[in-house]
Amino acid sequence: MGRRRWVYYGTEAVEVSEDYIAPPRTVADSILWNDRAYQDMNDPRFASRTQHRQYMKDRGLTTMDEYMSGTWRKDEERRIAYRKTGLDPTRKNDIVKAIHKIKR
């Protein structure tokens, strides 16, 4: 008698034959469960979610999931407030940074 093989479907274990071949995984599976999608890209810039997140942060970029938590709504509220008042709350800091760069 050969080795017995089991495959899990959810929480249920099902015995399969020795010649069983698992169905191909979808891209969504690899994205949800591990960093395989990043490793398969062979991109020298990053090979994991952590490296990708840092890469995006360093360049001031973002991914779609950043906007799933209401960020779009909050940003739209800020844009509306800016259009109404004409005041940009970040402008003061931008001017201070620019002056410090000039003084160096």
Backbone as CSV, one residue per row, in Angstrom:
resi,resn,N_x,N_y,N_z,CA_x,CA_y,CA_z,C_x,C_y,C_z
1,MET,0.845,-1.187,0.000,0.000,0.000,0.000,0.886,1.245,0.000
2,GLY,0.584,2.193,-0.884,1.365,3.422,-0.992,0.961,4.431,0.065
3,ARG,1.583,5.547,-0.038,1.253,6.643,0.879,-0.151,7.156,0.607
4,ARG,-0.794,7.612,1.632,-2.117,8.215,1.464,-1.954,9.725,1.391
5,ARG,-2.746,10.346,0.528,-2.678,11.798,0.357,-4.022,12.411,0.680
6,TRP,-3.983,13.557,1.288,-5.191,14.273,1.669,-5.111,15.705,1.161
7,VAL,-6.239,16.223,0.740,-6.349,17.609,0.291,-7.465,18.247,1.102
8,TYR,-7.223,19.456,1.541,-8.237,20.165,2.316,-9.060,21.075,1.412
9,TYR,-10.360,20.971,1.523,-11.310,21.876,0.879,-12.019,22.588,2.015
10,GLY,-11.590,23.794,2.275,-12.099,24.499,3.442,-11.569,23.816,4.692
11,THR,-12.466,23.273,5.509,-12.046,22.572,6.725,-12.184,21.062,6.582
12,GLU,-12.601,20.608,5.414,-12.815,19.174,5.202,-11.624,18.541,4.476
13,ALA,-11.098,17.444,5.048,-9.990,16.716,4.426,-10.565,15.611,3.542
14,VAL,-10.082,15.546,2.302,-10.544,14.557,1.346,-9.343,13.739,0.885
15,GLU,-9.459,12.413,0.936,-8.375,11.561,0.474,-8.366,11.554,-1.055
16,VAL,-7.158,11.665,-1.643,-7.021,11.668,-3.091,-6.041,10.574,-3.503
17,SER,-6.060,10.217,-4.779,-5.182,9.159,-5.276,-3.744,9.659,-5.370
18,GLU,-2.816,8.721,-5.575,-1.405,9.087,-5.660,-1.105,9.917,-6.904
19,ASP,-1.905,9.759,-7.962,-1.659,10.513,-9.183,-2.479,11.818,-9.249
20,TYR,-3.064,12.219,-8.126,-3.862,13.451,-8.065,-2.979,14.660,-8.351
21,ILE,-3.474,15.529,-9.208,-2.786,16.784,-9.505,-3.713,17.919,-9.081
22,ALA,-3.195,18.777,-8.246,-4.001,19.896,-7.735,-4.357,20.842,-8.872
23,PRO,-5.559,21.421,-8.844,-5.924,22.393,-9.881,-5.024,23.621,-9.768
24,PRO,-4.777,24.286,-10.885,-3.904,25.456,-10.828,-4.499,26.538,-9.931
25,ARG,-3.636,27.161,-9.193,-4.085,28.253,-8.324,-4.337,29.495,-9.162
26,THR,-5.265,30.291,-8.717,-5.545,31.552,-9.404,-4.618,32.620,-8.861
27,VAL,-4.499,33.711,-9.580,-3.674,34.822,-9.115,-4.216,35.352,-7.797
28,ALA,-5.536,35.387,-7.664,-6.143,35.890,-6.425,-5.720,35.048,-5.227
29,ASP,-5.611,33.724,-5.404,-5.172,32.873,-4.296,-3.778,33.253,-3.838
30,SER,-2.879,33.445,-4.759,-1.500,33.740,-4.375,-1.387,35.118,-3.739
31,ILE,-2.204,36.053,-4.185,-2.154,37.389,-3.603,-2.690,37.363,-2.176
32,LEU,-3.724,36.586,-1.947,-4.309,36.556,-0.617,-3.460,35.820,0.407
33,TRP,-2.767,34.784,0.005,-2.147,33.905,0.988,-0.648,34.041,1.142
34,ASN,0.049,34.617,0.203,1.491,34.738,0.363,2.047,35.777,-0.592
35,ASP,3.357,35.873,-0.606,4.012,36.852,-1.466,4.443,36.254,-2.796
36,ARG,3.886,35.124,-3.166,4.293,34.432,-4.383,4.139,35.317,-5.628
37,ALA,3.077,36.109,-5.674,2.860,36.974,-6.838,4.019,37.952,-6.999
38,TYR,4.530,38.468,-5.891,5.660,39.386,-5.958,6.926,38.656,-6.398
39,GLN,7.119,37.444,-5.894,8.315,36.682,-6.232,8.279,36.235,-7.689
40,ASP,7.108,35.913,-8.206,6.985,35.447,-9.585,7.187,36.563,-10.607
41,MET,7.060,37.803,-10.175,7.240,38.917,-11.109,8.697,39.096,-11.499
42,ASN,9.610,38.548,-10.705,11.051,38.721,-10.946,11.417,40.193,-11.087
43,ASP,10.784,41.025,-10.297,11.050,42.454,-10.305,12.153,42.740,-9.288
44,PRO,13.265,43.310,-9.709,14.367,43.533,-8.775,14.063,44.575,-7.705
45,ARG,13.002,45.337,-7.895,12.685,46.385,-6.924,12.090,45.836,-5.645
46,PHE,11.332,44.751,-5.727,10.716,44.198,-4.522,10.350,42.742,-4.744
47,ALA,10.350,41.974,-3.639,10.010,40.555,-3.709,9.027,40.164,-2.622
48,SER,8.449,41.165,-1.942,7.473,40.867,-0.898,6.539,42.064,-0.741
49,ARG,5.466,41.856,-0.016,4.524,42.956,0.218,5.186,44.086,0.977
50,THR,5.999,43.716,1.967,6.672,44.733,2.777,7.584,45.595,1.913
51,GLN,8.364,44.966,1.060,9.248,45.723,0.178,8.446,46.566,-0.811
52,HIS,7.342,46.033,-1.315,6.503,46.784,-2.249,5.891,47.997,-1.553
53,ARG,5.389,47.791,-0.329,4.793,48.886,0.439,5.827,49.990,0.671
54,GLN,7.053,49.607,1.039,8.110,50.593,1.270,8.487,51.299,-0.029
55,TYR,8.569,50.560,-1.123,8.868,51.134,-2.438,7.830,52.203,-2.792
56,MET,6.558,51.871,-2.603,5.488,52.814,-2.924,5.554,54.037,-2.003
57,LYS,5.794,53.812,-0.725,5.843,54.909,0.245,6.994,55.856,-0.071
58,ASP,8.164,55.319,-0.402,9.338,56.136,-0.709,9.112,57.042,-1.906
59,ARG,8.243,56.623,-2.816,8.001,57.396,-4.031,6.688,58.173,-4.004
60,GLY,6.023,58.170,-2.852,4.769,58.914,-2.726,3.638,58.310,-3.539
61,LEU,3.686,56.994,-3.750,2.656,56.305,-4.522,1.748,55.520,-3.594
62,THR,0.645,55.046,-4.125,-0.278,54.247,-3.335,-0.932,53.198,-4.213
63,THR,-1.594,52.261,-3.584,-2.321,51.227,-4.305,-3.816,51.403,-4.057
64,MET,-4.599,50.690,-4.830,-6.052,50.814,-4.751,-6.591,50.526,-3.351
65,ASP,-5.995,49.588,-2.644,-6.529,49.219,-1.332,-6.448,50.350,-0.320
66,GLU,-5.600,51.348,-0.564,-5.530,52.493,0.339,-6.859,53.259,0.357
67,TYR,-7.596,53.180,-0.729,-8.820,53.956,-0.852,-10.063,53.181,-0.442
68,MET,-9.889,51.952,-0.044,-11.046,51.143,0.322,-11.569,51.486,1.712
69,SER,-10.800,52.208,2.499,-11.203,52.491,3.872,-11.765,53.898,4.031
70,GLY,-12.286,54.478,2.969,-12.896,55.795,3.069,-11.950,56.937,2.746
71,THR,-10.766,56.643,2.291,-9.802,57.707,1.989,-10.302,58.597,0.865
72,TRP,-10.914,57.987,-0.153,-11.446,58.804,-1.250,-12.467,59.813,-0.740
73,ARG,-13.343,59.344,0.136,-14.378,60.240,0.677,-13.733,61.382,1.465
74,LYS,-12.753,61.065,2.303,-12.087,62.091,3.104,-11.342,63.080,2.214
75,ASP,-10.660,62.558,1.188,-9.945,63.444,0.274,-10.902,64.349,-0.492
76,GLU,-12.031,63.810,-0.879,-13.026,64.621,-1.580,-13.540,65.729,-0.669
77,GLU,-13.757,65.421,0.601,-14.206,66.448,1.547,-13.162,67.552,1.677
78,ARG,-11.876,67.170,1.696,-10.806,68.170,1.766,-10.778,69.025,0.509
79,ARG,-10.978,68.407,-0.656,-10.984,69.168,-1.908,-12.151,70.155,-1.945
80,ILE,-13.294,69.712,-1.485,-14.464,70.603,-1.456,-14.213,71.773,-0.517
81,ALA,-13.659,71.476,0.680,-13.360,72.552,1.635,-12.341,73.529,1.055
82,TYR,-11.349,73.010,0.346,-10.332,73.872,-0.264,-10.958,74.779,-1.322
83,ARG,-11.831,74.211,-2.138,-12.475,75.011,-3.187,-13.353,76.102,-2.593
84,LYS,-14.000,75.800,-1.470,-14.876,76.797,-0.838,-14.081,77.922,-0.187
85,THR,-13.011,77.583,0.540,-12.273,78.587,1.309,-11.024,79.082,0.601
86,GLY,-10.448,78.248,-0.254,-9.204,78.627,-0.915,-7.982,78.445,-0.026
87,LEU,-8.189,77.906,1.170,-7.080,77.703,2.098,-6.589,76.265,2.045
88,ASP,-5.296,76.127,1.879,-4.671,74.805,1.853,-3.919,74.631,3.175
89,PRO,-4.355,73.685,4.032,-3.706,73.538,5.340,-2.249,73.089,5.251
90,THR,-1.837,72.543,4.137,-0.446,72.097,4.014,0.455,73.179,3.432
91,ARG,-0.120,74.261,2.948,0.669,75.294,2.273,1.708,75.926,3.197
92,LYS,1.349,76.161,4.450,2.270,76.781,5.398,3.525,75.918,5.562
93,ASN,3.338,74.605,5.743,4.493,73.710,5.895,5.330,73.672,4.624
94,ASP,4.689,73.715,3.464,5.423,73.709,2.198,6.308,74.949,2.073
95,ILE,5.797,76.081,2.499,6.565,77.327,2.428,7.743,77.282,3.394
96,VAL,7.509,76.782,4.600,8.589,76.667,5.588,9.696,75.753,5.067
97,LYS,9.338,74.621,4.488,10.332,73.693,3.929,11.112,74.348,2.792
98,ALA,10.420,75.100,1.942,11.086,75.756,0.818,12.082,76.800,1.317
99,ILE,11.727,77.545,2.355,12.630,78.562,2.910,13.864,77.890,3.507
100,HIS,13.670,76.772,4.214,14.814,76.059,4.792,15.738,75.527,3.709
101,LYS,15.196,75.086,2.588,16.028,74.600,1.487,16.853,75.741,0.893
102,ILE,16.260,76.913,0.798,16.962,78.074,0.234,18.091,78.509,1.155
103,LYS,17.864,78.465,2.475,18.873,78.912,3.438,20.076,77.991,3.470
104,ARG,19.964,76.762,3.038,21.090,75.821,3.096,22.080,76.113,2.076
